[in-house]
């Protein structure tokens, strides 16, 4: 928040010169008149100074604003609390700072000018206990616009100038408006650029592919897994053979914590040459805007699961942040790579399941009281399969079981009667007996006895095997064995009418109708692949 302050030059009234452009050139502080000034307070311990992550995003902002001659950065090196205790740290820190400053395009208080550095550190209340840089933005009238602006500048870059509260609120309002009515032009365009580039460096206007499904590929050099690029390439090339309605735009991330020390114009060019699609230019300000818009984390912010592949529908009809997981797990049939499409695919698979696919006609079931019934005797009856999970002791599962018991007893002997097969997850006989103690005269069995031999049918058991380990962008292997309470319902004709982990009854006929199977599939997939935790706060 802005606060009244003396004129900006007052801060430098006893500082007659500053370094400029990493050399011994000197600049009078009077030359800062009329500019917005960012004071970058930089701790000078050795390890920190050799990390580019502390200055890269500020360099991009400075470069963006440099032609307008309205912005200046002044580095104020200072010693941390630990440095102050070391008598031999001065020369080491001085050498380290000057080595780093040589590569900076702005100005700094000379390191030997300890009095000036200490005066500014004291004036702005810099905490020596912190081992990372902080910055203060002052406008040309001497108003402190932002007292902690590192993250702010990283989020908004040069378009945040002059970094006032009013300007930041305006940009936030723009983001909100784009979220309400998204479009490629709003997301990829800017006042200066309305194009992306091909891997041959040709300019391609954004409007030329606004009618297509577009995937924004957020790529981190050395971090993004190769299988994701491979899956996108396969989909891209196959769709190009059949239809021209899919495009990919590479968003090459150069300033994340994992890439900032290892990316360059050359690494960007080398990567783009291996990809057949389009891209935003290297260090294009629109990259930072997309990172902000799609909830990429910044220093000091809580960890956010940012998207690797964002799918945007024609004319912005939809935005899908889970594209990487979808294309990795479900491949080309999931086109246009949305959760809705995957839920539909899952439902189509489930609808093919019939009761007689699960067990042989001679399979024997056992009621709680020990009576045995062959599977052939259940044909023509309504049937509910309840799979006990590790969450069965939780309130929602207990509530469902209570309702299921009441429904079963109230309908027993009527035309609406149904049977229940209770499949427990127990591995010990004592726990098995405890869990079935209060159930009515249902069919009961440990999972090991009644689950089908045909492994292809396991997909119809609500992911009973485990929660998959999807990693950062897709599905590979299993993270843990964690069966979840779930149910299948079959009508008299043996057709499935319900597959659910969202255990509830909504009316007397429920669950023996199939009107909401896609909604159930969407809920289930969101739960198991963490799609219920949106990767974008706006959508």
Secondary structure, 3 states (H helix, E strand, C coil): CCECCCCHHHHHCCCCEEEECCCCCEEEHHHHCCCEEEEEEEECCHHHHCCHHHCHHHHHHHHHHHCCCCEEEEEEEECCHHHHCCCCHHHHHHHHHHHHHCCCCCEECCCCCHHHHHHHHHHCCCCCCCCCCEEEEECCCCCEEECCCHHHHHHHHHHHCCCCHHHHHHHHHHHHHHHHCCCHHHHHCCCCCCEEECCCCCEEEHHHHCCCEEEEEEEECCCCCHHHHHHHHHHHHHHHHHCCCEEEEEEEECCCCCCCCCCCHHHHHHHHHCCCCEECCCCCHHHHHHHHHCCCCCCCCCCCCCCCEEEECHHHCCEECCHHHHHHHHHHHHCCCCHHHHHHHHHHHHHCCEHHHCCCCCCEEEECCCCEEEHHHHCCCEEEEEECCCCCCCHHHHHHHHHHHHHHHHHCCCCCCEEEEEEECCCCHHHHHHHCCCCCCCEEEEHHHHCCCCHHHHHHCCCCCCEECCCCCCCCCEEECCCCCEEEEECCCCEEEEEECCCCCCCCCCCCCCCCHHHHHHHHHHHHCCCCCCCCCCC
